[in-house]
Amino acid sequence: MSEPVIADTKPVVMELEPGTYYWCRCGRSQGQPFCDGSHQGTDFTPLAFEITETQKVALCLCKHTGNEPFCDGSHAGLK
């Protein structure tokens, strides 16, 4: 599988309303952290995730988290 593009070396913190979201796994989306279809032609697919109540989240932008789509601090070890 291809390596994702590192969109940023820190997470994006935002408040999300209840609903289904599609997190960009490839790092190419211009609408980070969400998918805009830029993965077409790659090995990547977006990750659908559900938010059931309004909450503040830290979404990964380095695309190396072990807890998709949430930041787990993996960006700290990237060069």
C-alpha positions as CSV (number, residue, x, y, z in Angstrom):
1,M,0.0,0.0,0.0
2,S,1.1,3.6,-0.7
3,E,2.2,6.0,2.0
4,P,-0.2,8.8,2.8
5,V,0.6,12.4,2.3
6,I,1.2,14.2,5.6
7,A,-1.3,17.0,5.5
8,D,0.0,18.5,8.7
9,T,2.2,17.6,11.7
10,K,-0.5,18.4,14.2
11,P,-4.1,17.4,14.6
12,V,-7.1,19.6,13.8
13,V,-9.3,20.2,16.9
14,M,-13.0,20.9,16.1
15,E,-16.5,20.5,17.5
16,L,-18.6,18.1,15.4
17,E,-22.3,17.8,15.4
18,P,-24.0,14.3,15.3
19,G,-23.7,12.7,11.9
20,T,-21.6,10.6,9.6
21,Y,-18.2,12.0,8.5
22,Y,-15.6,10.7,6.0
23,W,-12.1,11.2,7.2
24,C,-9.4,11.5,4.5
25,R,-6.8,8.7,4.8
26,C,-4.7,9.6,1.8
27,G,-3.7,13.1,2.9
28,R,-4.5,14.6,-0.6
29,S,-7.9,16.2,0.2
30,Q,-8.0,20.0,-0.1
31,G,-10.8,19.9,2.6
32,Q,-8.8,18.3,5.4
33,P,-9.5,16.4,7.5
34,F,-12.4,15.2,5.4
35,C,-12.4,13.4,2.1
36,D,-13.0,15.3,-1.1
37,G,-12.4,12.4,-3.5
38,S,-8.7,13.1,-4.1
39,H,-7.9,9.5,-3.3
40,Q,-9.2,8.4,-6.7
41,G,-6.5,6.4,-8.5
42,T,-4.7,5.5,-5.2
43,D,-4.9,2.5,-2.8
44,F,-6.7,4.7,-0.2
45,T,-10.4,4.9,0.7
46,P,-11.9,7.3,3.2
47,L,-12.9,6.2,6.7
48,A,-16.6,6.7,7.6
49,F,-17.1,7.4,11.3
50,E,-20.2,8.3,13.3
51,I,-20.6,11.0,15.9
52,T,-23.6,10.4,18.1
53,E,-23.5,13.6,20.2
54,T,-21.9,17.0,19.8
55,Q,-18.3,16.8,20.9
56,K,-14.8,18.3,20.5
57,V,-12.5,16.0,18.7
58,A,-8.8,16.0,17.6
59,L,-8.6,14.5,14.1
60,C,-5.3,13.2,12.7
61,L,-3.8,15.1,9.9
62,C,-0.4,13.3,9.7
63,K,-2.3,10.1,8.6
64,H,-0.1,7.9,10.8
65,T,-2.4,7.5,13.8
66,G,-3.1,4.1,15.2
67,N,-6.6,5.3,16.3
68,E,-8.2,6.5,13.0
69,P,-9.5,9.1,12.6
70,F,-8.4,10.5,16.0
71,C,-5.0,11.8,16.8
72,D,-2.9,9.5,19.0
73,G,0.3,11.6,19.0
74,S,2.0,9.7,16.2
75,H,2.9,13.1,14.5
76,A,5.5,13.6,17.3
77,G,7.7,10.9,15.8
78,L,7.5,12.1,12.2
79,K,10.4,13.9,10.5
